[in-house]
Amino acid sequence: MSQAARNLIESDRQEFWKPVETVRHTHADTCGTCGTEFPVGARFCYVCGSERETPDDVAHSQSQRSWTRFVDLGELVSGMGLSASCLVAFFAGAVCLIAAIAVVLIRTPMVQTQFDWWGVQLWCVEWLLASIAAFAAGVLLKR
């Protein structure tokens, strides 16, 4: 019995048969134009004549899609799991927060008197209150 197990282990180490390496397509096996399946190894569709997409073309189209998905409100809503109104309130709060930071960075070097400084602080507080209100509206509008 031990001899049979030893022979089995030794046969696993030896390769008696090695499959032929073939070129495998990692992209779609159907034509993007007409929907016909490509024959194995074909570069062009035999029905409409359009060229098969290469992996570089697929990666390029996916990178273009990745930028457009940030602009598409429907995909953002489904991706984040938030309602559209909640998402709009979040973006409004983010814009107000950025405006508060911009007021401080842009107007503070121009301050010459104490009244100017108080004016900058008042603008900053107003933008921060607006951002808090927008974020609170987003939380309240959440499903």
C-alpha positions in Angstrom: 0.0 0.0 0.0 2.8 2.4 0.9 4.5 1.7 -2.5 1.3 2.6 -4.3 1.1 5.9 -2.5 4.8 6.6 -3.2 4.2 5.9 -6.9 1.2 8.3 -6.9 3.2 11.1 -5.4 6.1 10.5 -7.9 3.6 10.6 -10.8 2.3 13.9 -9.7 5.8 15.4 -9.9 6.3 14.2 -13.5 4.5 16.0 -16.3 3.5 13.5 -19.0 1.1 15.7 -20.8 1.2 19.5 -21.2 -1.6 21.4 -22.8 -0.9 23.7 -25.8 -0.9 27.3 -24.7 -3.5 29.2 -26.6 -4.2 32.9 -26.9 -7.2 33.6 -24.7 -9.3 36.7 -25.1 -10.2 38.4 -21.9 -12.7 40.7 -23.4 -16.2 40.2 -24.7 -16.8 37.3 -27.1 -19.7 39.1 -28.8 -19.6 42.0 -31.3 -20.3 45.4 -29.7 -22.1 46.5 -32.9 -24.3 43.7 -33.9 -24.1 41.3 -31.0 -22.9 38.3 -33.0 -20.4 35.9 -31.3 -16.9 36.1 -32.6 -15.3 32.8 -33.9 -12.4 31.6 -31.9 -9.3 33.8 -32.6 -11.2 36.1 -34.9 -10.2 39.8 -35.0 -13.2 41.0 -37.0 -16.9 40.3 -36.9 -18.0 38.1 -39.8 -21.4 39.7 -39.9 -20.8 43.5 -39.8 -17.0 43.6 -40.2 -16.3 45.7 -37.0 -13.0 45.0 -35.2 -13.0 43.2 -31.9 -12.1 45.3 -28.9 -8.6 44.8 -27.5 -8.0 44.8 -23.8 -6.5 48.3 -24.1 -9.7 49.5 -25.8 -11.8 48.0 -23.0 -9.6 49.6 -20.3 -9.8 53.0 -22.1 -13.6 52.8 -22.3 -13.8 51.8 -18.7 -11.6 54.8 -17.7 -13.8 57.1 -19.7 -16.8 55.6 -18.0 -15.3 56.1 -14.6 -15.2 59.9 -15.1 -18.7 60.1 -16.5 -20.2 58.1 -13.6 -19.3 60.9 -11.2 -21.4 63.3 -13.2 -24.4 60.9 -13.6 -26.7 61.7 -10.7 -28.7 58.5 -11.1 -25.6 56.3 -10.8 -24.4 58.4 -7.8 -27.7 57.9 -6.1 -27.7 54.2 -6.6 -24.0 53.8 -5.8 -24.1 55.7 -2.5 -27.5 54.4 -1.5 -28.9 57.9 -0.8 -31.8 59.8 -2.2 -31.3 62.5 -4.8 -32.3 65.3 -2.4 -29.9 64.0 0.3 -27.1 63.9 -2.2 -27.8 67.5 -3.4 -27.9 68.7 0.2 -24.5 67.0 0.8 -23.0 68.7 -2.2 -24.4 72.0 -1.1 -22.9 71.6 2.3 -19.6 70.7 0.8 -19.6 73.8 -1.4 -20.5 76.0 1.6 -17.7 74.5 3.6 -15.2 75.1 0.7 -16.5 78.7 0.5 -15.9 79.2 4.2 -12.3 78.1 3.8 -11.8 80.2 0.7 -13.1 83.3 2.6 -10.6 82.8 5.3 -7.7 82.2 2.9 -8.5 84.9 0.5 -9.7 87.8 2.7 -7.5 87.4 5.8 -4.3 88.8 4.2 -6.3 91.9 3.2 -7.4 92.7 6.8 -6.1 96.1 7.9 -8.4 97.0 10.8 -10.3 95.1 13.5 -13.6 95.8 11.6 -12.2 94.1 8.6 -11.2 91.1 10.7 -14.7 90.9 12.2 -16.2 91.1 8.7 -14.1 88.1 7.5 -15.1 86.2 10.6 -18.8 87.0 10.0 -18.6 85.8 6.4 -16.9 82.6 7.6 -19.5 81.9 10.2 -22.3 82.5 7.7 -20.8 80.0 5.3 -20.2 77.5 8.1 -23.8 77.9 9.3 -25.0 77.3 5.7 -22.9 74.2 5.4 -24.3 72.9 8.8 -27.8 73.6 7.6 -27.2 71.7 4.3 -25.7 68.7 6.0 -28.5 68.6 8.5 -31.1 68.8 5.7 -29.2 65.9 4.0 -29.4 63.8 7.2 -33.1 64.6 7.6 -33.9 63.8 4.0 -32.1 60.4 4.2 -34.4 57.5 3.5 
